Amino acid sequence: MKNYTITVNGVAYAVTVEETAAGSVIPVPAPAPAMPAAPAQTAPVPAAPAVPGPAAAPSTGGPAGANLIEAGAAGKVFKIEVKVGQEVKKGETVIILEAMKMEIPMVSPVDGKIATIDCAVGDPVEAGTLLATVD
């Protein structure tokens, strides 16, 4: 038996895989009956950026007056370069993501002060995930 962790849409699942002899057949239980669909949500779902880039542009949806720093690509938070309350300049690296063995800096879109850090080192993120805000 081998244990793996698989991440799907930012949710980690622990999976155990059993190796069998070549050509052996393992019975598979019948699927469970389908559950009724949940009612549709009325809140719009934000779309991921069309083209991942090194930094997210300021957008709406965060605290009033805040500029959002969002993940430009799917990956893992590798390093957090700043602390809440720290002054940053436009273009200064705030968070470094690791994706496909590359380090990708997420930079501040404006001069300001770090208002929130919304991730931790090691967190898996999808493109468009909120990482931090700058006032």
Backbone torsions as a table, in degrees:
resi	resn	phi	psi	omega
1	MET	NA	140.5	175.5
2	LYS	-125.9	141.2	178.8
3	ASN	-105.8	136.3	178.7
4	TYR	-132.7	156.0	169.5
5	THR	-113.9	124.7	-179.5
6	ILE	-116.4	131.3	179.5
7	THR	-108.0	125.0	178.9
8	VAL	-125.3	119.2	-179.8
9	ASN	51.0	41.6	176.1
10	GLY	81.5	1.0	179.5
11	VAL	-108.5	123.1	-178.6
12	ALA	-87.0	136.4	178.2
13	TYR	-124.1	133.1	174.4
14	ALA	-86.4	127.9	-176.0
15	VAL	-128.6	135.2	174.2
16	THR	-109.8	129.8	-177.8
17	VAL	-117.5	130.1	178.9
18	GLU	-103.5	130.4	176.8
19	GLU	-87.0	139.0	179.6
20	THR	-125.2	166.8	177.9
21	ALA	-69.4	148.9	-179.7
22	ALA	-58.9	133.5	177.1
23	GLY	85.3	-4.0	179.5
24	SER	-77.9	152.7	-178.0
25	VAL	-113.3	132.4	178.8
26	ILE	-114.0	125.3	178.9
27	PRO	-65.5	139.6	179.7
28	VAL	-112.8	127.6	179.4
29	PRO	-65.8	153.7	178.5
30	ALA	-64.9	146.8	179.7
31	PRO	-65.4	149.6	177.5
32	ALA	-67.8	151.5	177.9
33	PRO	-61.2	147.9	-178.1
34	ALA	-66.3	140.6	176.9
35	MET	-87.6	149.3	177.0
36	PRO	-63.4	146.5	-178.4
37	ALA	-65.5	144.5	176.9
38	ALA	-72.4	151.7	178.4
39	PRO	-61.5	146.1	-179.3
40	ALA	-64.1	141.8	177.4
41	GLN	-82.9	146.6	-178.3
42	THR	-91.7	-17.3	-179.0
43	ALA	-76.3	135.1	178.2
44	PRO	-69.1	147.1	177.8
45	VAL	-97.2	124.9	-179.3
46	PRO	-67.1	142.1	179.1
47	ALA	-83.0	147.4	176.4
48	ALA	-72.5	153.4	178.6
49	PRO	-58.2	143.2	-178.5
50	ALA	-67.7	-38.4	-178.4
51	VAL	-127.4	114.3	178.7
52	PRO	-62.3	139.8	178.7
53	GLY	-135.9	178.6	-176.9
54	PRO	-71.6	-19.5	179.2
55	ALA	-148.8	151.2	177.8
56	ALA	-87.1	144.2	176.8
57	ALA	-77.8	154.9	176.7
58	PRO	-58.7	139.6	179.5
59	SER	-146.7	173.9	179.5
60	THR	-89.1	169.7	176.4
61	GLY	111.5	-10.9	178.7
62	GLY	-104.1	-165.8	176.8
63	PRO	-58.4	148.0	-178.2
64	ALA	-56.2	131.7	177.8
65	GLY	81.0	-0.7	-177.8
66	ALA	-90.8	147.4	172.6
67	ASN	-104.6	128.9	-174.3
68	LEU	-88.6	142.6	169.8
69	ILE	-113.7	114.2	-176.1
70	GLU	-116.0	155.1	178.9
71	ALA	-62.7	131.0	178.7
72	GLY	-85.0	-13.0	-179.7
73	ALA	-156.1	161.9	175.0
74	ALA	-72.9	140.4	179.7
75	GLY	175.9	-147.4	-178.0
76	LYS	-134.2	142.2	177.2
77	VAL	-69.1	117.8	-176.5
78	PHE	-92.9	-42.8	-176.6
79	LYS	-156.4	142.9	175.0
80	ILE	-110.8	118.1	-172.0
81	GLU	-88.6	-12.0	-173.3
82	VAL	-131.9	171.6	175.9
83	LYS	-123.2	157.7	176.9
84	VAL	-58.8	134.2	179.6
85	GLY	94.2	-12.3	-178.9
86	GLN	-74.8	138.3	175.8
87	GLU	-76.3	138.2	177.4
88	VAL	-132.7	154.3	175.8
89	LYS	-101.1	155.7	176.1
90	LYS	-56.5	129.6	179.0
91	GLY	90.8	-6.6	179.3
92	GLU	-74.9	137.5	179.9
93	THR	-66.7	129.6	179.5
94	VAL	-106.9	-48.8	-177.0
95	ILE	-138.7	144.2	176.4
96	ILE	-112.9	125.6	175.4
97	LEU	-98.1	151.6	173.0
98	GLU	-114.6	123.0	179.2
99	ALA	-141.3	125.5	179.7
100	MET	52.2	44.6	177.6
101	LYS	64.2	20.5	175.1
102	MET	-115.4	145.5	174.7
103	GLU	-96.7	124.2	-176.0
104	ILE	-118.1	114.4	179.8
105	PRO	-76.1	134.9	171.3
106	MET	-103.8	120.5	-171.0
107	VAL	-110.3	161.1	178.4
108	SER	-71.7	132.5	179.3
109	PRO	-78.7	-14.1	-177.0
110	VAL	-147.4	164.8	167.8
111	ASP	-71.7	140.0	178.2
112	GLY	168.9	-160.2	-178.1
113	LYS	-119.9	137.3	178.0
114	ILE	-65.8	117.2	-178.9
115	ALA	-88.7	-44.4	179.5
116	THR	-143.7	152.5	167.3
117	ILE	-120.5	116.6	-170.7
118	ASP	-105.5	26.6	179.2
119	CYS	-151.5	173.1	177.1
120	ALA	-135.3	157.1	178.1
121	VAL	-57.5	131.8	-179.8
122	GLY	96.1	-12.9	-180.0
123	ASP	-65.3	133.5	170.8
124	PRO	-77.5	139.5	179.9
125	VAL	-134.4	151.1	173.5
126	GLU	-101.4	161.0	175.6
127	ALA	-57.2	131.9	179.4
128	GLY	94.3	-6.0	179.0
129	THR	-67.4	134.0	178.0
130	LEU	-67.6	124.6	179.6
131	LEU	-105.0	-40.8	-177.5
132	ALA	-162.5	165.8	174.2
133	THR	-128.5	149.7	179.0
134	VAL	-124.0	129.9	175.0
135	ASP	-94.0	NA	NA
